[in-house]
Amino acid sequence: MYGLTTRMSTAGVLVALTSLVGQSSAQSWTFTDVTATSGINHLQHTLVSGEEQQAYYSGSASCGDFNNDGWVDLFVTRYGHADIMYFNNGDGTFTDATTTAFGPTPLVANTNGAQAADIDNDGDLDIYVTAIDVNHYYLFINDGTGVFTEEAAARGADLFGIDRHFGYSIGFGDYDLDGYLDFYTTEWRFDSQNLTGAPQNSKLYRNQGAANPGHFTDVTLATGTFLDLVLSNNPAVFDSMSFAPRFTDLDRDGHPDLIIAGDHQTSRLFWNNGDGTFTDGTDAANVGTDTFGMGSAVGDYDGDGDLDWFVTSINDDSGLRPLRDGNRLYRYDGNRIFTDVTDAAGVRDGDWGWAAAFSDFDNDGDLDLMHTNGIDFAPPHYNEASHGGYDVDPTIFWSNDGTGVFTEETTLRGVTDTASGKGLLTFDYDKDGDLDVFITNSGDQPVLYRNDGGNDNNWLRIETQGTVSNREGIHAFITVTPDSAMPSKKLVHEIDGGSNFLSHNERTAHFGLGTDTEADVVMIEWPSGIVQVLRDVPANSVIQVVEPPCIGYLADVNGDGAVTPTDFTAWINAYNSNLPECDQNLDGVCSPTDFSAWINNFNAGC
């Protein structure tokens, strides 16, 4: 019954339990910089002067289980050097597996953005890569074992053009709900770098789906998501200004919307119309007021059950640069309207911000916020008046007090790096139940922070596998009710294929449960419209949930894989015996109202 039980079933759900249970004070947990002992050792670039300005804010990281061994790996891009694949050894260390993954002569290019996604629904992660000062991008197809072949041109995904491309982040999502992942790429380019007058390379590519899985068509104009008419605050200088895209269903109408953090007042929100097109709703929604939008994070920071949007920018407290007025936190209030609560939440000043992530690092049941920052230009791009003081910006950690108000605790939590951070992602690389952090630094070594003590509180992790929806279950919306006696306390998470800026988080949904020893109710709303409920899920477990085959799957009471009239007799027996299969309306009880619900499920078919 795909996990619908009074006590949790393992049908359609695999459960891995750990012994990491315990409580200690909130002050005990910290991040530990374990880069030196992790096996991760590289410079993102070795430039000392020259090159295009974009080279100095480059360097991406992508995480996922690329070789399907059960451990999350890392892929990093390097400007002018071979990119690196780090396979996770399962003991807290990584091995450089670049030649295993890409052969003896891996690509050397000015690569930049990277994003992993299962573009052909074959059960493994492929990798899309953008680049700087080139005329095309790259798509690496996984054979299932972590060995990749570059196939962008053959699959219509290389964005080939006669103009110079300056590619940044990638966001994957199934905007048309056909069960296959589409993608949006961003670009940051000066007018002087676009001498051909070509359109921007901020584009939406649609997956051709079941007819031709993992092959793509440019639908930017047809969908209304082109940014060429979105003028920057200095259009004579700046051409393409977009940085971090993400597909996310902000208004919860079942259709993933598109948000883009963009520089020089070009951040955008496109509402999905549900017919294959989008409408620019930026101004009406009260978003896009960030002046220098760089990175982006989405999460329910205030615990009201919907998703809010945080955008990093540049802050200057001196008053000499009034446009540098800091980050933005847009709280979603429903009806496609947001409120700027940046100051009330205490998250305006992040220096020269880049990637950001909402995550519950201490597992106390609310989302904390972390973002990296800094800029370190080499000649001739460095300007003391504009860039001075930002070259040693510390990565910032803000702790949520449970009400949506944040306190800066960078030093307290052991965050010490001050390099020119760009990408930041969260993942549980050591499988200990708390979230670790990986940061890319432009022109420098990366940083791996191991979370030590975040698992003193209880937690739950949920891995999704779509069957009707896309294979990764991107856009599945998960609601966890830790205690049914407190139904207003809910934790929500959307499985996400978007970019934090040159980085993306692990796909697994992570929930901090605090002192709760189980989650009374877990509801998964799949992009297909199928709804699945698990009950009494033990804390400190990893749950692998497979999407049921159809909306009416609950009517298959006898579990034979088909919805037929014989299931009515099975439902009567379940009702008379008060069995879990009786509950057809997912309210947690067996009652006469479930008869009507069974009829509805039967009519939905399977």
Summary of the structure (lengths in Angstrom):
residues: 606
radius of gyration: 23.6
end to end distance: 13.1
largest distance: 79.8
contacts: 2246
relative contact order: 0.14
helix: 11%
strand: 35%
